[in-house]
Amino acid sequence: MKFDMSAAWRDATAMMSGNREVLLIVAGLFFLLPSVALSLSIGGMQEAMLADPENMEAMLFEIYTGWWWLLILVILAQFVGYLSLLALLRDSGRPTVGEALKTGVTALLPAIGAYILTVLGLGLTVGVLIGIAVASDSAALGFIAGLLAFVAAVYIGVKLSLTGPVIAIDKVFNPVTALTRSWGLTKGNSVRLFLFYLLLAIVYLVISTIVGAIIGALTFALGTSAALTVSGVVSGILSAIVTVVFIAVIAAVHRQLSGPSAEAVSATFE
């Protein structure tokens, strides 16, 4: 079937509107709080980097080595929140929050496995193309290889964008099978999906630019330390909102391309 952008957006907004309270709770717990906690934890480091940009690389290394455990916790929390919200929005059994969270935890390892396979596949694809360019020692071929690597990365990203819903909604816990199913669901709609995601990314870019400008103005008005605190909170809120919208969009895309669930088909003939 051909992907309909307008229908997907209407479906996404309807899901967000019908689940506002639950979305606020889960998004607050798994996206906003971890993001703000991380931002506040490294706020001193950020201030030091702004004061001494020449040593920024060393300070970034210090952040990663000193706060690696918090970074991992934030990533895991966001993985669970992402999968849980997909289950809440699309599971035909209408699970409770607790049941959705259980699905998120159960789907965590398969999702991580699929993510690792995706990164390895992207790395291999891009690495081969860049390797060819380096071996040729040609600037023109290097440019072409770089362009092809970018296009390949975007294409693979679009094709595998439904892996999360396949795992959390379809309960496909084999990472390879989940990736394969996502690839199949997007067949024939890659360009439409890319344009849809691109439009959403442009909107996000515009909003984040405006927010960044406001935070920049606050830096002069409040001072660096206070501005970084405000920036951490505002960025956390914006990130949580954008993540919820993205999840609803992905859930809507999956609903449209996967067709009615087995339960829905069965209910139709009862």
N, C-alpha and C positions, 0 to 999 in steps of 0.2 A: 504494500500500500504506500501511497505518496504521503509524506509528512506534511502536516498542515500547521504552520507556525501560529496562526491566530487561534486555532482550536487548542493547541498545546498551552498557550499563554492563558486563555480563558480557563482551562482546566486547572492550571497551576494556581491562579488567583482564587478560584473556587475552593481548592483544597486548603489554601492558606486562610481564607475567610472562614471556612467551616471548622477549622481546628486552631483558632487563634490562641486560646488559653493553654492548650497542650504545647503548642509550638513555642510559646513564650517561656514556659517552664523548662522544657528540654533544651532549648537554645541558650537560655540563661545558664543552666548547669554545665553544659558540655562545650559551649563556644565562648560565651561572654566571660564567665568567671575565670576559666583557664587563661584566656587571652589577657585579661586585665592583670591577673596574678603574675604572669610572665613579664608583662610590660613594667609593672611596679618593681618586680624583683631585680630587673636589669636597668632600672631607671638611672641609677648612679653611673653605670658604665656608659649609657647613652650620653649623659651629660659630659662625661670625661672625653668621649669621642668628639663631641661638638667643640669642646675647648681645645683639643689637641688632635686635629684631623690627620696629622702626619703619622701618628701611631695607631690609626684606626684599625689596620689589619691585625696588629698584635692584640688590640683590645677585643676585637671580634673573636680571635682565637681563644682569648681568656674567657669570654662569655660561653663559648661552646664547650670548653673543657671544664669550666666551673659549674655550669648550669645544665649539663647534658641530661641529667636525670629529670629535671623539670621540663625540658624540651620534649623528652620522650613521653612523660606523663600527659603533657598537653596534646601531643599528636595522637596518643592512644585514646584520650577522652574525646577528641574530635572525630576519630574513626567510629567510636561507639555511638556518639551522638548522631553522626551522619546516617549510619545504618539503622539506628532506632527510629529516626524520623521518617526514613523511607518506609519502614514497616508500619508506622502509625498512619501514614498518609495513604498507603496503597494496599495494605493487607486486607483481603476480602473478609477475613474473619473478624475485623474490627477489634484488634487487640487493645488491652488496657495499656497504660503507660508502663507498668511493670512487665507485662508480656513483651512489649516492644523493646524495652531495655534488655530483656533476656535474649531476644533475637539479635540485638546489636552485639551483645557479648559473645553469643554463639557464632555469629558471622565474622567476628573480628579477625581470627586467624586466617580463614579463607580470603578475606579482603586484603590482609597484609600480604598473603602469598600471591594474590593476583597483582597487587601493586608492585611487588618485587619483580615478578615476571615481566610486567609492562616496562619497568625501568630498564631491565636487562635487554629486552627487545629493542627499546628505543636507543639504548646505548650502543648496541651492536649495529643497528642500522646507521645511526649517525657516525659511529666510529669507522665503519667501512667506507662510507662516502668521503669523510674527511681524510682517511688514510690514502684513498686513491688520489685525492687532490695533492696531498703532501708528496706522495711518491712521484707525481708528474712534474712537480716543481714549476707549475704554470699558474700564473695569477688568474688568468681567465677561467681555467678549469677549476681553480680553487673557489672562485666566486660561484660558478655553476654548482659545484659540489655543496657549498654552503647553503645555497638556495634550495637545492634538492633535499638536503638534510632537514631544513626548516619545514618544507612542504611535507616531507615524510613524517616528521614528528607531529605536525598538526593533524595529518590524515589519520595516523594511528590513534592519536588522542580522541578524535571524533568517533572513530570506529569502536573504541573501547569505553566510551563514555557511559554506557549502560551496564557496565560490570557490577557496580554497586547495587542497582535495583535488581539485577538478576540474582545476586547473592541474597539480599535482604528480603526481597518480595517473592521471587520464584523459588527461594530456598535451595539454590544450586550451590553447594558448599565445596565443590571441586573447582579450584582456581582456574585450571585449564579449560574445563567445560564452561565456566562462567564467562571467560574471555571469548571463547568460541561463540557462545550464544549472543553476546553483545555484538560481536562482529557480524553475525547473521541478521540480527534485528535491524541493524543500521544499513543493511544492503540496499542500494538504490536510492538512499536518502542522505548520503554523506555531504553533498554540497549544501542541501537545504539545512541540515543540522549545523554545519559550519557557519552559515550565514546567520542562523538563529543565535547560536552561541556568541558570534561576533557582535551582533547588535546588543546583546546583554552586556558583553564586556565593554563596549563603547559607553553605554549608559553608566556602568560602574566606574569607568575611568573618569568620566565627567564629574560624577558625584564626589569621588575621592579627591579629584583635583580641587574642587571647591572647598571641601573639608580641609584639605592640606593648606590652602590659602588662609582659611580662617584660623587654623592652628598656628600658622606662621605669624599672623598678626598678634595672636595671643602671646607668642614668645616675647615680643617687644613690650607688650602691656604688662605681663605677669612675671616675666623673668624665665630663664631656661628651665629651672627645676619645676616650678609650678606648671609651666606649659607642657613639659614632658608628662606630668601626671595627668593633666587634662587630655593630652593627646592619647595616652594609653587607654583611658576610659572611653573617649569618643571613638577611637579606632576599634576598640573591642566591640562597641555597640554596632558600629557600621559593619564590621566583619560578621557579626552574628546575624544581622539582618540580611546581608548579601548571601550568606551561607544558606539561610532558610529559604530564600527565594530560589537559589540555585538547586537546592534539594527538591523543592516543589516542581521546578521546571523539569528536572531529570525524571522525577516520578511521573509527570504528565507525558513526557516523551515516551517513557517506557510503556505507559498505559496505552498510548495511541499505537505504537509500533508492535506491541506484543499481542494486541487484541484482547478479547474478553478472557478472563481466567477460566480455568476448568470448573470452578465452583459456580461462576456466573452462568456458564453454558448449561451446567446441570440444572440450575434453578430455573432456567428458562423453559425447560421441558417437563418440569414437575407439575 
